[in-house]
Amino acid sequence: MGHKIHTDPKGPVPTAPSSAADLSSAAEFGSDPEFVQRLRRHRRERVYREMLTRQVPALLLMSPINLRYATGANVATAYNLHAPFRTLLLPATKPGVLFDWGDGSRERFDWGTVAEVRNAPLCTYFPSGPLWRDRARQFAADIFALLREWGTEGSVAIDTAPLVLIEALEQAGVRWSPAEELMHRARSIKSREEIHCIEQSMGIADAAMTQLRNNLQAGRTERELWSILAAANAAAGGDFIDYPLLLSGEHITPWGEDATDRRVAAGEFVAFDVGMMGPSGYKVDISRTFLCPPGIPTPKQRHLYRLAHEQLLHNTALVRPGADFRDVARACWPIPAGYRRNRYPMMIHGVGLSNEWPSIAYDLDWKSEGSDGRIEEHMVLAVESMVAPDEGGEGVKLEDMVVVEKGGIRRLSLYQFESALLA
């Protein structure tokens, strides 16, 4: 699947859905036990490898994205973003304990990381109310007891946790450090199975964009149009969408606001960022800009689109295994004067179960935003492009995803660009 650029193929790839009629079969990967075992084994090994490398004796994970990566858990993921009730305490040498609401069922988790499921002492203000500190102290005592039993000397790395739990852990004598870097580094290298899941999500996104394109007409609101993408993902068994990011006309800049009840007019640009998690939880981060029919694009619109397309192709060509982040930044497409204020915040970033490390800055932002690193084989990266005048108004948002392979890169989307705007 996808458009190959100097690639080293590694066997057949499942066919992704290419139309709305194919979406109902999009969740088939999850029904293959061997596929799921290979997927989970890779993720588990990545976590343990990073723990060993960084000499982390135990992990406490509450981020639902990291929990899904480490355990396979996928229940109320969006809810857990703001009211966490699931926690994994994982030693570096063996499977750990998962605390879940109502005990949960061990059967749905990766047995390689979850040896036991216990009831979670909920320590957020909802639903605990005035009992939240008592429950946090109880939870901290349970965690400290396990760490002592495992011989970790009360030391643990934590990705995220309610402040009241952090306070209780410190009072119980637990020493903690941040685990965010560890988990991002673990997630940055994808297995063949993970790439299959991303391709599956991309097939759904490509079909959803086709539906949006076919239903784009003047008078519809931004929210109505965005709902086409959300409905297609839900119908295919997908998870949530990170943001309702579909903007039109003068509303396109500054980029990043939510869709509104603004009605799209004929001849206006409609720009969007898909940002959807597919059936296996893997994200598609891809952007396109359409022209609302009927109408002929203006010279200014064609100019903006060509610039954005040129930026995207130029920066995508810089992605290769072994490339140094700083070298990529130096060689990036030079954003012309008059178009820099509304540039996208980053040039290239990782994608997996969410947007993730690495993040590669433009050359002009390197002093404040740049960081060291190299592009590695089996990374999946999104290349961003946003071109709009400094004074605002209409702009063009484009974005593609690629997988880094031994011989180069492979484009993951089959969705083409607008020939009428490139003519």
N, C-alpha and C positions, 0 to 999 in steps of 0.2 A: 504494500500500500504506500502511496505517497510518491513524490517525485525524487528520484535518486540523483545525487550530485557527487561523482567520484566515490562511490560506495563500495564496500566489501560485503556482499550479501551473505547472510548467515541462515539460509533456509527459508521455507515458506512462511508467509504472514497471513493470518486470517483476514478474510474479506470484511471490510467495514461496511455498515449500512450506507447506501448512496442515495436513498430516497425515503420519503415518509413511510412507504409500504414496508421498508426493511427494518424500521425501528423496533418492532415488537420482538425481534430475535436478538436484540443487541446485548442482552444480559446473559448470554450462554456461557461465558467464561466461568462464572461463579458456580455453574452446575457441574463442572469437571473437577473431581476431587484431586486428581494428580496435578492439574494446573494450579489449583489453590495451594497445594502443599509446596510446590516449587516456588510460588510467589512468596509465601510466608517464610520459607526457609531462607531465601535470599535476604529478606528484610530483617529477620532475626539475626542472621550472621553479620549483617552490616552494623546492627546495634551493638552486638557483643564485641565486634572488632574495634569499634570506636571506643567502647568502655575500656578495653584492654590497652589500646594505644594511649589513652589519656589517663590511665590508672584510676578509673572511677570505680569504686567498689560496689555502688548501688545507684539505681536510678529511681526517681519518683516522677511519674508522668501523669499529668492531668489534662494536657492539651488534647482535645479529641482527635486532632490530626495525627499527633504523635502516637496516641493510643491505638488508632486504627493501623498505623504503620507497624507498631510493635506486636499487636495482639490480634488484628483482624476484626476488632469490635466495630460494629456499625449500627448502633442504636441511639437515636436522638442526638446525632452529631451536632446539629445546629443548636439544639437546646443546651448541650454541654458547653458551648462557647460562652454562654453567659451565666449558667447555673450548673457548675460541674458536680456530677455525682458519681463519676467513675475514676478510679485511681489505680495505677499499676506500680507496685513496689518490686523492683527487679534487681536481684544480685547479679554480679558479673560472672558467677560460676555455675548457675543453675536456674531453672524456671522460678518465677516469683509468685506473689500473691496479688490478685486483682480484687479490689474493693468495689462492689457494684450495688446499686439500689435494689433492695429485695433479694440479695445474694446473687441473683443472675444464674445463668447456666454455663458451666465450664465447656460444654460441648461446642459453643459458638466461637470459642477463642482458640488461638494457636497454643497447643499443648507444650510447645517448645519454650514458650515464655510465661505461660500461666499454669502453675501446678495446683492452685487452689483459688476458689472464689469465696469471698467473705462479704457480709453485709457492710455497706459503707456508712460510717457515722457522718451524716450530712452536716457540714459546718458553714454553709452559707446562710445569710440572714433569712432568705426564703429557701426552705420552709422552716428553718430552725427557730427564727425569731430570737427572743432573749436567751435561748439555750445555746446559741451558736458558739460561744466561747467554751462552755462546758463540753460540747461535742468535739470542738477542736482539740481540747486538752485530752479527751479520751482517744481521739484518732492519733494524736501525736504520741501518746503512750504506747498504742498498738504498734506504730511504726518503729519507735525506739526499741521496743522489745524484739521485733523481728530483726532489726539491724544488729542488735547485740547477739541474737541467736546465730546469725550468719557470720559473725566475726568481722563486721565492717567498721568496728570502733565508732559507731554512731555517726558515720559520714555518708552523705548522699548528695547526688546532683539532682536538681529539680528544674523542670522546664517551666511550669507555671503552677500557681496555687493561690487560694484566697489568702489575703494578708493575715487574717486571724489564725490560719493554720501555720503559716510561717512563724508568727509570734509564738504559738504554742510549741512548735518544734524547737525553737531556740530555748524556750524555758525548760523543755525536757532534756536539753543537753545535746541535741542533734546539731552537727556541723553540716552546713549545706553550701553548695556552689551551683552556679547556673548550668543547665544542661542544654540550652538552646543551640549552641554551636555544635555540640556533639550530635544532636539529632538532625540538624540541617546537613552536616557533613555525611552522616549515614545515608540520608535520603537522596543525596545528590547523584549517586551512581545507580543507574537503573538496570534491572535484570531484563532478559528477553520478555519475561511474562509481564513486567510492568510496562514495557514499551507496547506490548500487545493491548494492554488495558487502555493506554493513552490513545492508541490508534482506534480502538473501539469508540472512545469518547469523541475523537475527532470526526469519525464517520457520522456520529449523531449531530455534531455541530455543523458539519458541511450540509447535511440534509436540512437542518433547522434554518441555516442561512438561506438556502434555496426557498424554503417556505416563506421566510421574511421577504425576500426579493420579490416573489410572486404576489405577495399581498401588500406590497408597498403602494400606497395611494394617498393623494392629497386629502386632508381633512381628518386623518387618523391621528390620534395622540401618540406621543412618545411612549407612554405606558402601554397603550394597546399594542404597539409594534413590538416592544420588548417582550410582552407576554407570549408572543409567538415562539420566541426562543425558549422561554421557561416551560411552556406547555410541551414542546417537542422533547425537551430533556426529561420531563416528568413522565411522559408517555413511554419513553424508552427505558424507564426504570432508573433514571439518573437521580442523583442527590440534589443538593441545593445549588443555587447560582450565587457567586460571591457578591455581585453588585448589579443593580438595574441600570446599567450604563449604556443608554441609547439616547443620543442627543441630535438635535437638528438645527439647521440654519445658524442664526446668531448665537444660539444656546450652546454650540459646540465648544466655544472657548469661554472661560477657562475649562479645560478638559477635566473630567472626573466627577461632575455632579450627577445626581440620580435623574432618571427619566421623570418627566413631569406631564401635566395635562396640556402642554403646548401642542397645538395642532400643526402638523407638517404641511407646508405649502408646496405646490408643484414647482419644480426647478431648484429646490433646496437640497443641500447635502443632508444625508442621514448617516451619522457615524455611530458605531457601536463596538463594544468589547464583549465577547461572548461570556468568558469567565465561568464556565459551567463544570461541575463535577459529574462525571458520567456514572454508569451503573456500578463500576468497581471503585468509585471514589476518586479516580484520577482526573485531573483537571485539564480542560482545554482553555488556553488563553490566546485568543485569536481575534483580530479586529479587521473590519472592512468599512468602507464608506461608499454608500450608494447615492445616486441622484434620484430624487423623487419624480416620477413621471406625472404628466407629460412635460416635455421641454427639452431643449438643447443646451448642453453645458456652455457656460460663458468662457471666454478666454482665461479669465482669472481662475475659475474653477478648474479648468484643464491644467493650468500652470501649477496650482497647489497640489493637484493629484499627481502630476508628473514628478514634482519635487519629493513628495512622500514616497512614491514608488521607487525613485532613484535612491533615496536614503535607505529604504528597506533592503533593496537588492545589494547595495554597496556593503552595508554592515553585515548582512547575512554571509556574504562571500568571505568575510574575515574569520568566520567561525571554523575552526579546524582543531583536531586533537593536538594537544601540546602547546597551543597558542597562549602566550603570556597575556594576562589581562591588560597590563600597561601597554604592550605593543598593539593590542586590539584597539585600545582607546586612542593611541596616537594616530592610527590609520583610519579612524572612523570618518564617515561622511562629514565634511565641514558644513555645519549649519550656517546658511547665509545670514549676513546682517539683516535685521528687520524681521527675522523669524525665530530668534533665540529665546525670547521671553516665554513663549508658550510651548517650548520643547517638552517632550516627555521626560519625567524625572530620571529615568535610566535608559541605557541603550539596549542591554541584553540581561536577561535574568533566567534563573532555573524555574522549572515547572514539574510538579509531581502530584502529590495529594493536595497541594496548594502551590501558590507562588513561593519559591524558596531560593536558598543560596545556590549558585553565586549571583551577585549583582555587579554588572560591569558598567562603569560610568563613562560618559563622554570625555574626550580630552579636555574640553573647556571646564569640566566639573571635577577634574581628577584631584586637585589639591584638597577639596572639601569632601568628595564622595568616593574617591578611588581606594581600592584595597588590592593587596597582592593575591596572586593565585594563577592557576593555569586551567584552561579548558581541557577536560578529560574525556576519554572515550566512554560512551554509555551515559553521558549527561544528556538531558533533554532541556533545550533552551528556547525561550521566546525572544524574538528580535522585534523591538518596538520602533514605530515611526509615528511622529506627530508633527505636522507642518501647519502652522497658522500664523498670520501676521501678528506682530507685537501688539498692535492696537486692538486685537481681538476680531470677532466676527467669525465667518465660516472658516473651517479648517478641515484637514484630512487626517484621519487616524487609520493606520494600517499596522498589521502585526501578523507574523507567522511563527510557527514552531518547527524546530528541527531536532533530530536526534543525531548525536555525534558518533560516528562510526570509525572503524580503523582507517578507511581510505578517504574520509571526508565527512560529509553531512548528508542527511536525507530529509527532505521537506515532508512534513506529516499531513498537511492539508492538501486536498485536491481542488479546493475552491479557487477559482481564477479571479483575476483582477478585472476592472471595468474597462473594456476595450474602447468604449466611446469616450472615456475620459483620458485615455492614453493616445488617442488618434491625433 
